[in-house]
């Protein structure tokens, strides 16, 4: 650790390097560089060495106190610009000001991870990734997600709640931040934030509203069973469309049942650590 950065909180150094894009040591040296020599004093019986005392400046209060809580960060607008501001101070103020737009978007990482883990657990329970109809499930989910976004445009200000399949596509879409922002503006006319901290009572009312609006606008049922059996049946029917006749129904049903039986056997064998069965 360099002498210049001694005394800086770890959260301050982390913010300087990652958010403000300035090296913590550089910032510390800039502050030290503007101090008159007579401000280096001996602290008597407390220290044997001479310790620099930082002069009055808006910068230490602006950046050094920037801790892990973003809400407690000093505001650039609160600085008294009537006092003498050096070029160094103004430069650092500009750095802070340019980076301030991210202040509200920074959230405690631990809480975010915990919330996402709950979502991941829901997806694991569905086990779509090992379903015989996974391709059809995802295709239908994307179509329903697009329609879901259409409700945001048609009903601005309304709380809309996604189903599990739509939520999977929504979370996946957000993994590409720039594309997500562009697509939201294109489809809804604004940026749509996925707020996953809303309580269950509020979500319940929002879900009822979404069910009704989806039915009215698209003539389709919003809530649907997403189990392997139902998804496999829907995929099989979608593949044949209107070409299947009564004689082919029994064959189609048997194929779906055979697929489900085999895929369930594979999953059980995988969980038990056995050798995966070959398909006859």
WOMOFEN-V530814 format. One record per residue. N is the residue number from 1. RES is the residue in one letter. PHI is phi in whole degrees, 0 to 359 (999 if undefined). OMEGA is omega as a letter, one per 30 degrees, with the letter a starting at -180 (none if undefined). Layout:
BEGIN
N_RES_PHI_OMEGA, N_RES_PHI_OMEGA
END
This chain:
BEGIN
1_X_999_a, 2_X_279_l, 3_X_298_a, 4_X_297_a, 5_X_269_l, 6_X_297_l, 7_X_97_l, 8_X_282_l, 9_X_299_l, 10_X_301_l, 11_X_297_l, 12_X_293_l, 13_X_296_l, 14_X_295_l, 15_X_294_a, 16_X_301_a, 17_X_283_a, 18_X_268_a, 19_X_260_a, 20_X_276_l, 21_X_58_l, 22_X_222_a, 23_X_293_l, 24_X_304_l, 25_X_297_l, 26_X_297_l, 27_X_300_a, 28_X_298_l, 29_X_294_l, 30_X_297_l, 31_X_294_a, 32_X_294_a, 33_X_295_a, 34_X_264_a, 35_X_271_l, 36_X_296_a, 37_X_300_a, 38_X_287_l, 39_X_273_l, 40_X_274_a, 41_X_236_l, 42_X_269_a, 43_X_268_l, 44_X_63_a, 45_X_287_a, 46_X_278_a, 47_X_223_l, 48_X_272_a, 49_X_254_l, 50_X_275_a, 51_X_247_l, 52_X_289_l, 53_X_252_a, 54_X_290_a, 55_X_290_l, 56_X_296_a, 57_X_199_l, 58_X_289_a, 59_X_291_a, 60_X_305_l, 61_X_290_a, 62_X_281_a, 63_X_249_a, 64_X_297_a, 65_X_273_a, 66_X_287_a, 67_X_263_a, 68_X_289_l, 69_X_270_a, 70_X_295_a, 71_X_294_a, 72_X_272_a, 73_X_294_l, 74_X_299_a, 75_X_263_l, 76_X_301_a, 77_X_293_a, 78_X_278_a, 79_X_286_l, 80_X_275_a, 81_X_277_l, 82_X_284_l, 83_X_283_a, 84_X_291_a, 85_X_246_l, 86_X_280_l, 87_X_299_l, 88_X_300_l, 89_X_300_a, 90_X_296_l, 91_X_298_a, 92_X_292_l, 93_X_299_l, 94_X_296_l, 95_X_300_l, 96_X_296_a, 97_X_293_l, 98_X_293_a, 99_X_268_a, 100_X_292_a, 101_X_294_l, 102_X_271_a, 103_X_303_a, 104_X_285_a, 105_X_274_a, 106_X_280_l, 107_X_232_l, 108_X_304_a, 109_X_299_a, 110_X_301_a, 111_X_295_l, 112_X_297_a, 113_X_297_a, 114_X_298_l, 115_X_294_a, 116_X_290_l, 117_X_296_l, 118_X_296_l, 119_X_294_l, 120_X_299_l, 121_X_298_l, 122_X_298_l, 123_X_293_l, 124_X_294_l, 125_X_297_l, 126_X_293_l, 127_X_56_l, 128_X_298_a, 129_X_297_l, 130_X_251_a, 131_X_285_l, 132_X_292_a, 133_X_248_a, 134_X_302_a, 135_X_296_l, 136_X_292_l, 137_X_300_a, 138_X_292_l, 139_X_298_l, 140_X_292_l, 141_X_296_l, 142_X_296_l, 143_X_297_l, 144_X_291_l, 145_X_296_l, 146_X_298_l, 147_X_292_l, 148_X_301_l, 149_X_295_l, 150_X_299_l, 151_X_292_l, 152_X_297_l, 153_X_287_a, 154_X_283_a, 155_X_226_l, 156_X_298_l, 157_X_87_l, 158_X_267_l, 159_X_285_l, 160_X_246_a, 161_X_245_a, 162_X_279_l, 163_X_279_a, 164_X_298_a, 165_X_293_l, 166_X_293_a, 167_X_296_l, 168_X_298_l, 169_X_294_a, 170_X_298_l, 171_X_298_a, 172_X_296_l, 173_X_300_a, 174_X_290_l, 175_X_294_l, 176_X_250_a, 177_X_303_a, 178_X_294_l, 179_X_295_l, 180_X_297_l, 181_X_299_a, 182_X_297_a, 183_X_292_l, 184_X_298_l, 185_X_295_a, 186_X_292_a, 187_X_270_a, 188_X_241_a, 189_X_85_a, 190_X_200_l, 191_X_278_l, 192_X_255_a, 193_X_271_l, 194_X_271_a, 195_X_275_a, 196_X_258_a, 197_X_246_a, 198_X_282_a, 199_X_290_a, 200_X_299_l, 201_X_301_l, 202_X_290_l, 203_X_298_a, 204_X_299_l, 205_X_294_l, 206_X_294_l, 207_X_293_l, 208_X_300_l, 209_X_296_a, 210_X_296_l, 211_X_303_a, 212_X_292_a, 213_X_295_a, 214_X_295_a, 215_X_296_a, 216_X_294_a, 217_X_281_a, 218_X_246_l, 219_X_66_a, 220_X_234_l, 221_X_286_a, 222_X_281_l, 223_X_277_a, 224_X_209_l, 225_X_285_a, 226_X_245_a, 227_X_288_a, 228_X_303_a, 229_X_298_a, 230_X_293_a, 231_X_293_l, 232_X_295_l, 233_X_295_l, 234_X_295_l, 235_X_294_a, 236_X_295_l, 237_X_292_l, 238_X_293_a, 239_X_292_a, 240_X_267_a, 241_X_51_a, 242_X_260_a, 243_X_274_a, 244_X_280_l, 245_X_248_a, 246_X_300_a, 247_X_291_a, 248_X_272_a, 249_X_299_a, 250_X_299_l, 251_X_295_a, 252_X_295_l, 253_X_297_a, 254_X_295_l, 255_X_296_l, 256_X_298_l, 257_X_296_l, 258_X_296_l, 259_X_298_a, 260_X_296_l, 261_X_298_a, 262_X_293_a, 263_X_294_l, 264_X_292_l, 265_X_296_l, 266_X_299_a, 267_X_294_l, 268_X_296_l, 269_X_295_l, 270_X_298_a, 271_X_294_a, 272_X_271_l, 273_X_75_a, 274_X_270_l, 275_X_278_a, 276_X_297_a, 277_X_288_l, 278_X_270_l, 279_X_278_l, 280_X_284_none
END
